[in-house]
Amino acid sequence: MTKFVDNIPEGPLADKWTKYKADAKLVNPANRRNIDVIVVGTGLAGGAAAASLGEMGFNVKAFCFQDSPRRAHSIAAQGGINAAKNYQNDGDSTYRLFYDTIKGGDYRSREANVYRLAEVSANIIDQCVAQGVPFAREYGGLLDNRSFGGVQVQRTFYAKGQTGQQLLIGAYQALSRQINKGTVTMYNRHEMMEIVKIDGKARGIIARNLITGEVERHSAHAVVVASGGYGNVFFLSTNAMGSNATAAWKSYKSGAHFANSCYVQIHPTCIPVTGDHQSKLTLMSESLRNDGRIWVPKKKEDSQAIAKGEKTALDIAEDDRDYYLERRYPAFGNLVPRDVASRAAKERCDAGFGVNKTGQAVFLDFADAIARFGKEGVAARYGNLFQMYEKITAENPYEMPMKIYPAIHYTMGGVWVDYNLQTAVPGLFAAGEANFSDHGANRLGASALMQGLADGYFVLPYTISNYLADDIRTGAISTEHAEFEKAEKNVQDRLDFFMDNKGSKTVDYFHKKLGKVMWEKCGMARNKQGLEEAIVEIKAIRDEFWKEVRVPGVQNSFNQELEKAGRVADFIELGDLMCRDALNREESCGGHFREEHQTAEGEAMRNDADYTYVAAWEYKGENETPELHKEDLKFENIELKQRSYK
Amino acid sequence: MNLTLKVWRQNGAEDKGRIVEYKMSDISPDMSFLEMMDVLNEELIEKGDEPVAFDHDCREGICGMCSMYINGEPHGPEDLITTCQLHMRSFKDGDTIYIEPWRAAAFPVIKDLVVDRTAFDAIIQVGGYVSVNTSGNTQDANSLPVPKADADKAFDAATCIGCGACVATCKNSSAMLFTSAKISHLALLPQGKVEAQERALNMVEKMDELGFGNCTNTGDCEVQCPKGISLENIALMNREFLSASIKSEK
């Protein structure tokens, strides 16, 4: 069992990272080429880390399950990336971004990590512009900014509604340059299946070549897991179909702790579900809330008439509309943080004011914005989003308000890491959405891209070097070691099981069943009874899965059902942990809303006296209850307050 | 809706491949095309058959992974969308739909509708970037103003998702639209200008080497591109390439 310490440097908050960098151990350039680093995932965090470590001269092996590193789901991020540049002269600063992030995260993140994030944010924009990322510009040629939920400054940089795409392509290009130079070897269509530990340290992975089905051993002196979040536990989410938790979950099972798994972000502006065939949910960028106004009818009979198709939004008079966010939160209005906006939508729909046939939709209306900027002005800001909406729903949002509803979008929880982004397993690092570190109980809009790139470009290169400085005499790690043999056998046994188990139900059957339990009982609102039921139900799903799952085809070939089977097996186990974590946390904070803990007005009620800690769970073995470790969060620079956006 | 699907099945690169017919019933017009394929696959697995392999990931038109040739068009009948954004309301009850993989020598079939597009990565690797290392000391992002018109044009070129529809639809299997989009994106920005000519030379050379065909100005790539990447990029690339070839000492 490794030590459970945060490794935060001593000294004043604003000096910690500078001091860390000054004190960090380095690896001499001549030694770097003899040191191998594995990076799993090529999104913003993984792609940026692999490129940067390659530039430094380490021998990097990068893995992604997609057919190209450019496909990672960071690409789908729409709205923007935050940075404390203060280009708009509206009072922004490193401290302000730090403060907003801590407050937005409902005081459940680590001060030192968040401050570092705010500190490097400005470098990210400089770096990306130098790479040729085409951010939006004003007529004078300088960078443009927009505002995002939960803040009162304009610090969000963007490239229309495709900011994630442009940043990811920037990282992908930097990565491609290193592949060409030979410092990075790229393994496309490879899935990480197991972490290999030798003498307690992470020393490699077992990966499956998804084209040939071959199981491969890859060794390294350090392993970075940057494989994204676990939103697909819910089956329906805004994540890509292939987004999975396997690399993070295998990290947990190899001794890394899994922290705050109950903190799940529900995004308020997604296209509502239309039917059982639905395979995923589509997000409409939060930036739409800059100019769109959210409302439902004041009268239930109007909502019912709209649901039946007897009326449309345009038939509802201005006085009969309830702009409920503006009513409840006059200071922030439609720009309240995501968790607040999502719960407010659920509250209205649960009360019977929903505006489609499932009763689960509210309006996002651009009529005022079109009156103010003209149709062209709105198109310049949101053109591609409007187009996307129309393609999916066959309704024109320039003429008819959009219908939206919250959906699972991002997971704040993840693999526990210290200040170095190192997990409880030495040599195993976790970055980006895969770790738990910076967003507390709720992430602010445009902060995911910031964190991914901060971890990959500016944090890991220092902290990994610091770790690897002790490995310069180790020499190459042999894949013939008994631990590789053992890990490979585990992987092989599981693949054999799936192929030999001639069950009666498809993988998706189980995934959908799990998702339904999670959404109903561990979704936007949770309670003790529901969570306890969910744990029992998930156990039943798990038992049935291992008895009845059917995987067609053969193992040594391209077999997408086999890929899914492994991922869903891990989602089922993770779902159980999420419910346990949610059950343990007897308070409402950020993305975790326990119905037992709310004010008379339905606002979340934190319990700072008992729960100002990170809940890090340690794996104790198959069918054993995981052990809870508490990392107390100390707030020395910010006063804990009940969040208010009124 | 009831439909007849004629789907290309090919068990690996060595297999010859064939069209197989499937009957589909009770398809909702609200389904996406890939959700219809999910339904087909669930039915096939339940019958004990192998599902149809196809690439897909984000299902919101941005990752570039989905790649189906539907009724003779990459990404199907509608304009400016990827296969994952195509909905069944674009078809009629009783329709027969042909579904095939991208076909190009540089994109060998892996299985059924899945092809290998790593050739695109290889083109980017020889120059589709600005040679700048990660550094906390890069100059301030606003130190170099970029005219909005250039920035916007660069952005338009940079929206290419690397799906390969341009190659699939081209009678010569040319990768000119893809390659030129990257060359223009970077050449239009001051940060990318320094290496513009060398980039054009290297990327074009790689493109030829990988077996992509030449451009004969038919323009089908622009028509079929889900992101509306403009043919003007090819003109810009040719200009960069020509000027570089004259100056080049290679």
Boltz contact constraints between the chains, C-beta under 6 A:
constraints:
  - contact:
      token1: [A, 52]
      token2: [B, 134]
      max_distance: 6.0
  - contact:
      token1: [A, 55]
      token2: [B, 133]
      max_distance: 6.0
  - contact:
      token1: [A, 55]
      token2: [B, 134]
      max_distance: 6.0
  - contact:
      token1: [A, 67]
      token2: [B, 117]
      max_distance: 6.0
  - contact:
      token1: [A, 68]
      token2: [B, 121]
      max_distance: 6.0
  - contact:
      token1: [A, 70]
      token2: [B, 162]
      max_distance: 6.0
  - contact:
      token1: [A, 71]
      token2: [B, 57]
      max_distance: 6.0
  - contact:
      token1: [A, 71]
      token2: [B, 63]
      max_distance: 6.0
  - contact:
      token1: [A, 71]
      token2: [B, 65]
      max_distance: 6.0
  - contact:
      token1: [A, 75]
      token2: [B, 62]
      max_distance: 6.0
  - contact:
      token1: [A, 75]
      token2: [B, 63]
      max_distance: 6.0
  - contact:
      token1: [A, 76]
      token2: [B, 58]
      max_distance: 6.0
  - contact:
      token1: [A, 76]
      token2: [B, 60]
      max_distance: 6.0
  - contact:
      token1: [A, 76]
      token2: [B, 62]
      max_distance: 6.0
  - contact:
      token1: [A, 123]
      token2: [B, 136]
      max_distance: 6.0
  - contact:
      token1: [A, 125]
      token2: [B, 141]
      max_distance: 6.0
  - contact:
      token1: [A, 126]
      token2: [B, 138]
      max_distance: 6.0
  - contact:
      token1: [A, 126]
      token2: [B, 140]
      max_distance: 6.0
  - contact:
      token1: [A, 126]
      token2: [B, 141]
      max_distance: 6.0
  - contact:
      token1: [A, 127]
      token2: [B, 138]
      max_distance: 6.0
  - contact:
      token1: [A, 129]
      token2: [B, 141]
      max_distance: 6.0
  - contact:
      token1: [A, 130]
      token2: [B, 132]
      max_distance: 6.0
  - contact:
      token1: [A, 130]
      token2: [B, 138]
      max_distance: 6.0
  - contact:
      token1: [A, 130]
      token2: [B, 191]
      max_distance: 6.0
  - contact:
      token1: [A, 131]
      token2: [B, 130]
      max_distance: 6.0
  - contact:
      token1: [A, 131]
      token2: [B, 132]
      max_distance: 6.0
  - contact:
      token1: [A, 132]
      token2: [B, 130]
      max_distance: 6.0
  - contact:
      token1: [A, 132]
      token2: [B, 186]
      max_distance: 6.0
  - contact:
      token1: [A, 132]
      token2: [B, 189]
      max_distance: 6.0
  - contact:
      token1: [A, 132]
      token2: [B, 191]
      max_distance: 6.0
  - contact:
      token1: [A, 132]
      token2: [B, 192]
      max_distance: 6.0
  - contact:
      token1: [A, 134]
      token2: [B, 151]
      max_distance: 6.0
  - contact:
      token1: [A, 134]
      token2: [B, 154]
      max_distance: 6.0
  - contact:
      token1: [A, 134]
      token2: [B, 155]
      max_distance: 6.0
  - contact:
      token1: [A, 134]
      token2: [B, 158]
      max_distance: 6.0
  - contact:
      token1: [A, 137]
      token2: [B, 146]
      max_distance: 6.0
  - contact:
      token1: [A, 137]
      token2: [B, 148]
      max_distance: 6.0
  - contact:
      token1: [A, 137]
      token2: [B, 151]
      max_distance: 6.0
  - contact:
      token1: [A, 139]
      token2: [B, 148]
      max_distance: 6.0
  - contact:
      token1: [A, 141]
      token2: [B, 145]
      max_distance: 6.0
  - contact:
      token1: [A, 141]
      token2: [B, 146]
      max_distance: 6.0
  - contact:
      token1: [A, 141]
      token2: [B, 147]
      max_distance: 6.0
  - contact:
      token1: [A, 142]
      token2: [B, 142]
      max_distance: 6.0
  - contact:
      token1: [A, 142]
      token2: [B, 145]
      max_distance: 6.0
  - contact:
      token1: [A, 143]
      token2: [B, 141]
      max_distance: 6.0
  - contact:
      token1: [A, 143]
      token2: [B, 142]
      max_distance: 6.0
  - contact:
      token1: [A, 159]
      token2: [B, 155]
      max_distance: 6.0
  - contact:
      token1: [A, 165]
      token2: [B, 62]
      max_distance: 6.0
  - contact:
      token1: [A, 173]
      token2: [B, 128]
      max_distance: 6.0
  - contact:
      token1: [A, 173]
      token2: [B, 129]
      max_distance: 6.0
  - contact:
      token1: [A, 176]
      token2: [B, 124]
      max_distance: 6.0
  - contact:
      token1: [A, 176]
      token2: [B, 125]
      max_distance: 6.0
  - contact:
      token1: [A, 176]
      token2: [B, 129]
      max_distance: 6.0
  - contact:
      token1: [A, 177]
      token2: [B, 129]
      max_distance: 6.0
  - contact:
      token1: [A, 179]
      token2: [B, 125]
      max_distance: 6.0
  - contact:
      token1: [A, 180]
      token2: [B, 125]
      max_distance: 6.0
  - contact:
      token1: [A, 211]
      token2: [B, 110]
      max_distance: 6.0
  - contact:
      token1: [A, 240]
      token2: [B, 57]
      max_distance: 6.0
  - contact:
      token1: [A, 240]
      token2: [B, 58]
      max_distance: 6.0
  - contact:
      token1: [A, 241]
      token2: [B, 56]
      max_distance: 6.0
  - contact:
      token1: [A, 241]
      token2: [B, 57]
      max_distance: 6.0
  - contact:
      token1: [A, 241]
      token2: [B, 59]
      max_distance: 6.0
  - contact:
      token1: [A, 242]
      token2: [B, 57]
      max_distance: 6.0
  - contact:
      token1: [A, 274]
      token2: [B, 30]
      max_distance: 6.0
  - contact:
      token1: [A, 277]
      token2: [B, 31]
      max_distance: 6.0
  - contact:
      token1: [A, 277]
      token2: [B, 35]
      max_distance: 6.0
  - contact:
      token1: [A, 279]
      token2: [B, 35]
      max_distance: 6.0
  - contact:
      token1: [A, 279]
      token2: [B, 38]
      max_distance: 6.0
  - contact:
      token1: [A, 280]
      token2: [B, 59]
      max_distance: 6.0
  - contact:
      token1: [A, 282]
      token2: [B, 60]
      max_distance: 6.0
  - contact:
      token1: [A, 391]
      token2: [B, 81]
      max_distance: 6.0
  - contact:
      token1: [A, 391]
      token2: [B, 85]
      max_distance: 6.0
  - contact:
      token1: [A, 457]
      token2: [B, 134]
      max_distance: 6.0
  - contact:
      token1: [A, 506]
      token2: [B, 42]
      max_distance: 6.0
  - contact:
      token1: [A, 506]
      token2: [B, 45]
      max_distance: 6.0
  - contact:
      token1: [A, 552]
      token2: [B, 45]
      max_distance: 6.0
  - contact:
      token1: [A, 552]
      token2: [B, 50]
      max_distance: 6.0
  - contact:
      token1: [A, 553]
      token2: [B, 50]
      max_distance: 6.0
  - contact:
      token1: [A, 558]
      token2: [B, 53]
      max_distance: 6.0
  - contact:
      token1: [A, 558]
      token2: [B, 110]
      max_distance: 6.0
  - contact:
      token1: [A, 558]
      token2: [B, 111]
      max_distance: 6.0
  - contact:
      token1: [A, 560]
      token2: [B, 53]
      max_distance: 6.0
